Amino acid sequence: MARRVFFSFHFDNDFWRTQQIRNMGALEGQPLCTPNAWEEVKRKGKTAIEKWIADNMYGKSCVVVLVGSQTAARPWVKHEIVKAWNDGKGVVGVRVNKLLDRNSQTSVAGANPFDEITFGDSGRKLSSVVQLVTPTGTDSKSTYASIASGIEQWIEDAIAIRGRN
């Protein structure tokens, strides 16, 4: 049975790339949020966005952060990471910059979003325990194949890591 996961990503830049991963069929993600639906949620304000995130994260065992060129700077991605960690969910990052976007373009690798977040009383960076996976491959097709063959294990590893921390 496929793991139930929540996908966290920079909507404007990486929606197309995210759909490629959703279509792999290995995971059961939250329902598709179209660009129009996301704009509707955003128009309702901060409380509505937080509720949407909480509702869609409910019942998921892991949050998969799909990391593109600007993901680390997105405030709602940071919120989703913190919420997932605080809720005891597995968290893993997967670089998606080599996948093609809707204009058939790749992107540059972005910063590690887990470097921006600390946890516990020690002030350790989340990046010290949470994996940011860089899929193998030099082009979109081979990167896609790397993600398809590895994502289920990366999620299982993330759940195990969270269980120990």
C-alpha positions in Angstrom: 0.0 0.0 0.0 1.3 3.4 -0.9 2.4 5.8 1.9 0.2 8.8 2.4 2.4 11.9 2.1 2.0 15.6 2.0 4.0 17.4 -0.8 5.5 20.8 0.2 6.9 22.9 -2.7 7.1 26.4 -4.2 3.8 26.5 -6.0 4.6 29.0 -8.7 8.0 27.5 -9.7 7.5 23.8 -9.1 3.9 22.9 -9.6 4.6 21.2 -12.9 7.5 19.2 -11.5 5.4 18.2 -8.5 2.8 16.7 -10.8 5.4 14.5 -12.4 6.2 13.0 -9.0 2.6 12.6 -8.1 2.0 10.8 -11.4 4.6 8.1 -10.5 1.8 6.3 -8.5 4.1 5.1 -5.8 2.6 7.6 -3.2 -0.7 8.8 -2.2 -0.5 12.5 -1.8 -3.0 15.2 -0.8 -5.7 16.0 -3.4 -4.5 18.0 -6.3 -4.8 21.8 -5.6 -5.1 23.6 -8.9 -3.5 27.0 -9.3 -7.0 28.5 -9.2 -7.9 26.7 -6.0 -4.6 27.7 -4.4 -5.3 31.4 -5.3 -8.7 31.0 -3.7 -7.2 29.7 -0.4 -4.5 32.5 -0.4 -7.2 35.2 -0.9 -8.8 34.1 2.3 -5.7 34.9 4.3 -3.2 33.4 6.8 -5.7 31.5 8.9 -7.3 29.8 5.8 -3.9 28.8 4.5 -2.9 27.3 7.9 -6.2 25.4 8.0 -5.7 24.1 4.5 -2.2 22.9 5.4 -3.4 21.3 8.6 -6.4 19.6 6.9 -4.2 18.2 4.0 -1.4 17.1 6.3 -3.8 15.2 8.6 -3.3 11.5 8.3 -0.1 11.7 6.4 3.0 9.8 7.6 5.6 12.0 5.9 6.1 15.4 4.3 8.1 15.3 1.1 9.6 18.7 0.4 10.2 19.0 -3.3 13.2 21.4 -3.5 13.5 23.7 -6.4 15.5 26.9 -6.9 13.5 29.1 -4.5 11.9 26.6 -2.2 14.0 27.4 0.9 12.9 31.0 0.8 9.1 30.3 0.8 7.5 31.0 4.2 4.7 28.5 3.8 7.2 25.7 3.0 9.0 26.6 6.2 5.7 26.5 8.0 4.9 23.1 6.6 8.3 21.7 7.5 8.0 22.9 11.1 4.4 21.7 11.5 5.4 18.2 10.1 8.4 17.9 12.4 6.4 19.1 15.5 3.6 16.7 14.6 6.1 13.8 14.6 5.9 13.1 10.8 8.8 12.0 8.7 10.3 14.8 6.7 12.5 14.4 3.6 13.6 16.7 0.8 14.1 15.8 -2.8 15.7 18.1 -5.3 13.5 18.5 -8.4 15.5 21.2 -10.2 16.6 18.8 -13.0 13.0 17.9 -13.8 11.5 19.9 -16.7 8.9 22.6 -16.0 5.9 23.5 -18.2 8.3 25.3 -20.5 10.6 22.3 -20.8 13.3 24.0 -18.7 15.4 22.8 -15.8 16.5 25.0 -13.0 19.4 25.6 -10.7 19.6 23.8 -7.4 18.2 25.8 -4.5 19.4 26.2 -0.9 18.7 23.5 1.6 15.4 24.5 3.3 16.3 22.5 6.4 19.3 24.8 7.0 16.8 27.5 7.9 15.1 25.6 10.7 16.3 24.6 14.2 14.7 22.1 16.5 14.9 21.1 20.1 16.6 23.0 23.0 20.0 22.5 21.4 19.3 24.8 18.5 20.5 22.2 16.0 19.7 22.7 12.4 17.1 20.4 11.0 19.5 19.7 8.2 21.6 17.8 10.7 19.0 15.0 10.8 16.7 15.4 7.8 17.9 14.2 4.4 17.9 16.4 1.3 18.3 13.9 -1.5 19.9 14.9 -4.8 18.6 12.3 -7.3 21.2 10.9 -9.7 20.9 11.7 -13.4 22.1 14.4 -15.7 18.9 15.2 -17.4 15.2 15.2 -16.6 14.5 11.6 -17.8 17.3 10.1 -15.7 16.5 12.3 -12.7 12.8 11.2 -12.9 13.9 7.5 -13.0 16.1 8.1 -10.0 13.3 9.6 -8.0 10.8 6.9 -9.1 13.2 4.1 -8.0 14.2 5.8 -4.7 11.4 7.9 -3.3 9.6 5.1 -1.4 12.8 4.2 0.5 13.7 7.9 1.1 10.2 8.2 2.8 10.7 5.1 4.9 14.1 6.4 6.0 12.6 9.8 6.9 9.9 8.1 9.0 12.6 6.1 10.8 14.8 9.2 11.4 11.8 11.1 12.9 11.1 8.1 15.2 14.7 8.4 16.6 14.7 12.2 17.0 
